[in-house]
Structures are given as structure tokens and as C-alpha cells.
């Protein structure tokens, strides 16, 4: 990941964001509802993390609840930071960003991310 990507925030149209990595995260309806209420009152307070997914497309790395809240509230764009790097680095970022921001990623969520990460590392040799 480049240092530049950690500080540059962009506004991205939500329709350009894909959630393929969402399969590595468990949905908690109460937490989803809480984020939606908060964003409805205060707006988006912190950016989500994305990687470039292809031509004019982005893949969600961190901020799944915020993205779904935006969709639920009818918000059309989202503040993001774009991370660059190989797939294994971006998967590791899914875990690290939650630890770094003081939000504990659940054990099951971490296991869901770590399994394909181990697979990536095994095949990178």
C-alpha cells in the first residue's frame, strides 16, 4: 500500500463499489441498524477503504456497514481512501484496519479473511 493512498480521500459514486469481499464478513443486523441511524443523523464521519477493482470500479476492503448504510439511506456517493497492493496485502488490511481503528473484528470474521489469505500466500511461492 502506498503512503499516498492513506491520506488521499475521494468521493466515489456508490454504484461503482463492489462488495465481493463482503463474503468474508458476518452481517450483524443490530450493528447495521446502529450505523444507519448514526449516519442518518451525523453523515459519514470516516472514509471507507477500497481497492481499484477494474475500469472505473472499486472493491470494498473496509467499511461494509457504512456502505450498506449509505445504500439504505439513499446516499449516492461515499468518502473513500483507495489502497493499492497485491491481493494478499489487501486481505490482510481487512483485519488490520479494524484492529487499528479500535474496532474489534470478530473471531469468525477474522477466520473468514485469513483462510483465503493463507491460500494466497501458499500459492505465491
C-alpha positions in Angstrom: 0.0 0.0 0.0 1.4 3.4 -0.9 1.7 6.1 1.8 -0.1 8.5 -0.6 -3.3 6.3 -0.6 -3.5 6.5 3.2 -4.1 10.3 3.2 -6.0 11.0 -0.1 -9.7 10.9 0.3 -12.0 10.8 -2.7 -15.8 10.9 -3.2 -16.9 7.8 -5.2 -20.3 7.1 -6.6 -21.7 4.1 -4.7 -22.8 2.3 -7.8 -19.1 1.9 -8.7 -18.4 0.0 -5.4 -18.4 -3.8 -5.4 -18.7 -6.0 -2.2 -17.1 -9.3 -3.3 -15.0 -9.2 -0.1 -18.3 -9.0 1.9 -18.4 -12.8 1.9 -15.5 -12.6 4.4 -17.6 -10.5 6.9 -20.6 -11.6 9.0 -23.6 -9.2 9.0 -24.8 -8.1 12.4 -28.2 -6.6 12.0 -28.1 -4.5 15.2 -24.7 -3.0 14.3 -26.0 -2.3 10.7 -29.1 -0.5 12.2 -26.9 1.5 14.6 -24.6 2.7 11.8 -27.6 3.6 9.6 -29.1 5.7 12.5 -25.8 7.4 13.2 -25.1 8.2 9.5 -28.7 9.4 9.1 -28.1 11.9 11.9 -24.4 12.8 11.5 -23.4 11.7 8.0 -20.3 9.8 7.2 -17.6 10.6 9.7 -14.7 8.4 8.4 -13.8 7.1 5.0 -14.2 3.5 3.9 -11.2 1.7 2.3 -11.4 0.4 -1.3 -9.0 -1.0 -3.8 -9.3 -0.5 -7.6 -11.3 -3.3 -9.0 -11.1 -2.6 -12.7 -12.0 0.1 -15.1 -13.9 2.7 -13.1 -14.8 0.0 -10.4 -13.7 -0.4 -6.8 -13.7 -3.3 -4.4 -14.6 -2.7 -0.7 -11.8 -3.5 1.8 -13.2 -1.9 5.0 -16.4 0.0 5.8 -19.1 -2.5 4.7 -21.6 -1.3 7.3 -21.1 2.3 6.3 -21.5 1.4 2.6 -24.7 -0.5 3.3 -26.0 2.4 5.5 -25.4 4.8 2.6 -27.3 2.5 0.3 -30.1 2.1 2.8 -30.3 5.9 3.3 -30.3 6.6 -0.4 -26.9 8.4 -0.3 -25.3 8.3 -3.8 -21.6 8.9 -3.0 -19.2 7.9 -0.3 -15.9 9.2 1.0 -13.1 6.7 0.4 -9.4 6.1 0.6 -8.1 3.9 -2.1 -5.5 1.3 -1.1 -3.1 -0.3 -3.6 -1.3 -3.6 -3.3 -1.4 -7.3 -4.1 -4.5 -9.3 -3.1 -2.8 -10.8 0.0 -1.9 -7.3 1.3 -5.4 -6.0 0.8 -6.9 -9.1 2.6 -4.5 -8.5 5.5 -5.6 -4.9 5.5 -9.2 -6.0 6.1 -8.1 -7.4 9.5 -5.6 -4.7 10.3 -7.8 -1.7 9.6 -10.3 -3.0 12.2 -7.7 -3.5 14.8 -6.0 -0.2 14.1 -9.2 1.8 14.4 -10.1 0.3 17.7 -13.0 -1.8 16.3 -12.6 -5.4 17.1 -13.1 -7.7 14.1 -14.9 -10.8 15.3 -13.0 -14.1 15.5 -15.2 -15.6 12.8 -14.8 -12.6 10.6 -11.0 -12.8 11.0 -11.1 -16.6 10.2 -13.1 -15.9 7.0 -10.5 -13.4 5.9 -7.4 -15.4 7.0 -8.4 -18.6 5.1 -8.1 -17.1 1.6 -5.1 -15.0 2.8 -3.3 -18.3 3.7 -4.4 -19.7 0.3 -2.9 -16.6 -1.5 0.4 -17.0 0.5 0.6 -20.7 -0.3 0.2 -20.1 -4.0 2.6 -17.1 -4.1 5.6 -19.3 -3.5 
